[in-house]
Each structure stands twice: as structure tokens, then as C-alpha cells.
Amino acid sequence: MPLPPRWVRRMLLAPGVVLLAVAVVTTLPAWALLALAASPLVPGHLRPLRLLWIGTVYLIWDATALLALFVLWLASGFGARKRSPAFQRAHYVLAGHFLRVLFWQARWTLRLRIDVVGTDPDTALPGRPELVLCRHAGPGDSFILIHALVNWFHREPRIVLKETLQWDPAIDVLLNRLPNRFIAPGPDGRESAIRQIGHLATGLDDDDAFVIFPEGGNFTPKRRLRAIARLRTLGLERMARRAERMRHVLAPQPGGLLAALDAAPDAGVVFVAHTGLDQMLTVADVWRELPMDKRIVMRFWSVPPEEVPVGKQERIDWLFDWWARIDTWIAANRNGAPAAAD
């Protein structure tokens, strides 16, 4: 479904979410009784009630964020000063607060435990901008990563995202006010996307973190096979064979990284892998796993800028080397296995 114009999203979707949140909250006791009555009929401890709670919390979270963003819009002179440093910082602070609330609720409701292993990016690369490259395996990983960057490492992320995420009104409003890029998928817009990525990575300062997901989408077995086939179609047989040896990640697309490295030569590079939510790709997946009671492990590797290769092909090979390393780490840490050191 094509994304509606911005004025439709602002005038219809955003107020609609606020009104829906009010309607759900005022009728919540009735919904809770229905969910409680249905709970003995399905497997899992209070599964319908937990799903109702998750959906309600997220809806209220979205609506409250929209109201807070509206207040900031008024305070900035009806948006006239929303790009000023003070209001940009205010938006990052607001994002940190709301991510902290969402993270707390996810841990409590879903019984999640999150462990971070590896070198703290700010310890390894203090006072430098960072290019953060993360594997992609579900929407939960994005929230956790940005929460970590904002609230644990006190960074201001610049994120490359899919344009379809703008269907969520709070994400749409907040991230379009900050230096981020929503990219339309597909081969027709590839060169434009690379130019936008290079522009976004220009002018990073010491507390910025440029975030990109080189796989271009969530990992699934079918997407993995399509990525390999695409490499062969482009005549990149050696890269296709390397991608075939990686079982838990998609072949990375190097164009965005190359543009970011050219735009920010002084930035360090942080590779991020995670495991624990690999199968949480749809609402049906979340339903099946409730309560999750899972351990999520995030692994950080920090590379200083002086260790980044210089040549284009060397950088592409380097990216594939790191993705193979991430694939090996995921294989060793899936299904609650102990976190491997490498």
C-alpha cells in the first residue's frame, strides 16, 4: 500500500491515533474482561491479556508522544524553530524518555532480559562520531538499538529507515524533525538512496551515531535466497558464494556504507549483532511466543577509523568479512546459548 502524503498523515492519521487511544482506554475494562475470559481457551499464560496490554501500552505511548510533539511544535513557534539546536536537543531528550518507558514495559510484560557484551562504543571511541552497522531481524532490534544509543551511550542517532515506518504517526513526526532519512526500497531508487545516505552522514559531530542496516530488510530465509540470486544477476559470483556461506544474515549491500565512509572519514565504525528476537517478525510470531521469557544478547565491535580500509573493493570485502563474523557469532549464540567472546 502506498504511503499517503504528509498532510494526510498529519491531519488524519495522527489525530486518529489520539482518538483511538482515548476510545481504547475508556473501554479497556470490557476488553480486559473479554481477554481474561479467552485466556483459558488458548495456550500460554494469559496470552490474550498480555497481547491486549502490549497493544494498549503502545497505542497510549504513540498518542502521548504525538501530544508531546505537538507541544514542542507550538513552543518552537509553530515549527519555525524546530530545526534549531535547542529544539533538536529537546526532541532527542523526548525520544530518550519515551524509549525508556517502552523498554521498561517490554521487559516487564514480555519477561525479556537484555545483555550487552563486547566493547562499549563510547569506551572504545570516545569523543568521535560513529557509523553503527546493525544486522536486521525484526522491529524489536531497532527499538533496542536506538534505546541503547540514546539512553546508555548518550548519542544522537541519525538513522536510515524504510519509508513504510512513517505509517506509525509518532515515528513519522519525531524522526522527520530530526536528521534521519526514510528510504523507499527497490532498485529504481538505489542511486538516490545512496546520495541521501551520504548527505545524512555529512557533518557528524562527536556525539552523533549514524545508524544503518546494510541488509536492507529483516532477515528471512526467502530474502536470503533472493539476495544471493540478485548478486548472481549482477555478475558478482564471488560475493554470491560468500553470501551462501552465511546462514543467519542477508548479504550486506555496500553502497550505503561506502557513501557514509566517504562522507565521514573521521568516524569510527561499530558493528552490532543481536540474537533472541530473530523469530519475532509478525504479530502472529509475537502471539505464538507470549510470554516470551527470552534473553536478548547484543554484541558490539568497535573499529577505529584508522583501521578502516581505503579502497572501494577492500571496503566491500571488509564489510563481507565482518558480516561473516556476525553470522558465526549468531550461530553460536542462538536459542539462549552463552554469549561467545567473538
MOJOWO-V825415 format. One record per residue. N is the residue number from 1. D_CENTER is the distance of its C-alpha to the mean C-alpha in Angstrom with 1 decimal. Layout:
N_D_CENTER ; N_D_CENTER
This chain:
1_21.4 ; 2_21.3 ; 3_19.4 ; 4_22.2 ; 5_23.2 ; 6_21.8 ; 7_25.1 ; 8_24.8 ; 9_21.3 ; 10_22.7 ; 11_26.1 ; 12_25.5 ; 13_22.0 ; 14_21.3 ; 15_24.8 ; 16_24.6 ; 17_21.8 ; 18_23.8 ; 19_26.9 ; 20_25.3 ; 21_24.2 ; 22_27.8 ; 23_29.2 ; 24_27.2 ; 25_28.0 ; 26_31.7 ; 27_32.0 ; 28_29.8 ; 29_32.9 ; 30_34.0 ; 31_30.7 ; 32_30.5 ; 33_34.1 ; 34_33.3 ; 35_30.3 ; 36_32.4 ; 37_35.2 ; 38_33.1 ; 39_31.6 ; 40_34.7 ; 41_34.6 ; 42_31.3 ; 43_30.3 ; 44_28.1 ; 45_28.8 ; 46_28.5 ; 47_25.8 ; 48_26.4 ; 49_26.7 ; 50_23.4 ; 51_21.6 ; 52_23.5 ; 53_22.4 ; 54_18.7 ; 55_19.0 ; 56_21.3 ; 57_19.3 ; 58_16.2 ; 59_18.7 ; 60_20.5 ; 61_17.3 ; 62_16.5 ; 63_20.2 ; 64_20.7 ; 65_17.9 ; 66_19.6 ; 67_22.9 ; 68_21.9 ; 69_20.5 ; 70_23.8 ; 71_25.8 ; 72_24.1 ; 73_24.9 ; 74_28.5 ; 75_28.7 ; 76_27.7 ; 77_30.7 ; 78_29.2 ; 79_26.3 ; 80_28.7 ; 81_27.4 ; 82_23.7 ; 83_23.0 ; 84_25.3 ; 85_24.1 ; 86_25.0 ; 87_23.1 ; 88_20.0 ; 89_20.2 ; 90_20.9 ; 91_17.7 ; 92_15.7 ; 93_17.9 ; 94_17.4 ; 95_13.6 ; 96_14.3 ; 97_16.8 ; 98_15.0 ; 99_12.0 ; 100_14.9 ; 101_16.6 ; 102_13.8 ; 103_13.3 ; 104_17.1 ; 105_17.7 ; 106_15.3 ; 107_17.3 ; 108_20.5 ; 109_20.3 ; 110_18.7 ; 111_20.4 ; 112_17.5 ; 113_18.1 ; 114_15.6 ; 115_17.3 ; 116_16.3 ; 117_18.6 ; 118_19.5 ; 119_20.2 ; 120_18.7 ; 121_17.4 ; 122_19.5 ; 123_22.5 ; 124_22.3 ; 125_21.6 ; 126_23.0 ; 127_23.4 ; 128_21.6 ; 129_18.6 ; 130_16.0 ; 131_14.1 ; 132_11.1 ; 133_10.7 ; 134_8.5 ; 135_9.4 ; 136_7.6 ; 137_9.3 ; 138_8.3 ; 139_6.2 ; 140_7.1 ; 141_5.6 ; 142_2.0 ; 143_5.2 ; 144_7.3 ; 145_6.3 ; 146_6.5 ; 147_9.4 ; 148_10.9 ; 149_11.1 ; 150_12.5 ; 151_14.7 ; 152_15.7 ; 153_15.9 ; 154_16.7 ; 155_14.8 ; 156_14.1 ; 157_10.8 ; 158_11.3 ; 159_8.3 ; 160_9.0 ; 161_7.7 ; 162_10.0 ; 163_12.8 ; 164_13.0 ; 165_10.2 ; 166_13.2 ; 167_15.0 ; 168_13.6 ; 169_16.1 ; 170_14.6 ; 171_11.3 ; 172_13.8 ; 173_16.3 ; 174_14.4 ; 175_12.1 ; 176_15.2 ; 177_17.2 ; 178_15.3 ; 179_15.2 ; 180_12.2 ; 181_12.8 ; 182_12.2 ; 183_13.6 ; 184_15.8 ; 185_15.8 ; 186_19.1 ; 187_21.7 ; 188_23.5 ; 189_21.0 ; 190_20.1 ; 191_22.4 ; 192_21.3 ; 193_17.6 ; 194_18.7 ; 195_20.8 ; 196_18.2 ; 197_15.9 ; 198_19.1 ; 199_19.9 ; 200_16.6 ; 201_17.1 ; 202_20.7 ; 203_22.0 ; 204_19.5 ; 205_21.2 ; 206_21.4 ; 207_18.6 ; 208_16.0 ; 209_13.0 ; 210_11.9 ; 211_8.5 ; 212_8.6 ; 213_8.0 ; 214_11.8 ; 215_12.2 ; 216_11.4 ; 217_10.4 ; 218_10.2 ; 219_13.1 ; 220_16.3 ; 221_19.9 ; 222_20.9 ; 223_18.1 ; 224_19.1 ; 225_22.7 ; 226_22.0 ; 227_20.3 ; 228_23.4 ; 229_25.7 ; 230_24.3 ; 231_25.0 ; 232_28.5 ; 233_29.0 ; 234_28.3 ; 235_30.8 ; 236_28.5 ; 237_30.2 ; 238_29.5 ; 239_25.7 ; 240_26.0 ; 241_28.0 ; 242_25.5 ; 243_22.7 ; 244_25.0 ; 245_25.4 ; 246_21.6 ; 247_21.3 ; 248_17.8 ; 249_15.6 ; 250_16.0 ; 251_18.0 ; 252_16.0 ; 253_16.8 ; 254_18.3 ; 255_18.9 ; 256_15.9 ; 257_16.4 ; 258_20.1 ; 259_19.8 ; 260_17.7 ; 261_20.2 ; 262_23.1 ; 263_21.9 ; 264_21.1 ; 265_23.7 ; 266_23.9 ; 267_20.3 ; 268_19.6 ; 269_17.0 ; 270_14.8 ; 271_13.7 ; 272_11.4 ; 273_12.2 ; 274_11.8 ; 275_13.9 ; 276_14.9 ; 277_12.6 ; 278_13.3 ; 279_15.5 ; 280_13.5 ; 281_12.7 ; 282_15.1 ; 283_17.0 ; 284_19.8 ; 285_18.0 ; 286_17.2 ; 287_20.9 ; 288_22.3 ; 289_20.8 ; 290_21.5 ; 291_22.2 ; 292_19.7 ; 293_21.3 ; 294_18.9 ; 295_18.3 ; 296_14.8 ; 297_15.3 ; 298_13.1 ; 299_15.1 ; 300_15.2 ; 301_17.6 ; 302_18.7 ; 303_20.9 ; 304_23.1 ; 305_23.6 ; 306_27.2 ; 307_26.1 ; 308_24.0 ; 309_26.3 ; 310_27.9 ; 311_28.8 ; 312_26.6 ; 313_27.5 ; 314_27.2 ; 315_23.7 ; 316_22.8 ; 317_24.6 ; 318_23.0 ; 319_19.5 ; 320_20.8 ; 321_22.5 ; 322_19.3 ; 323_17.6 ; 324_20.8 ; 325_20.6 ; 326_17.1 ; 327_18.6 ; 328_21.6 ; 329_19.7 ; 330_17.8 ; 331_21.2 ; 332_22.8 ; 333_20.3 ; 334_19.7 ; 335_21.4 ; 336_21.7 ; 337_23.5 ; 338_24.1 ; 339_21.6 ; 340_23.2 ; 341_23.9 ; 342_22.9
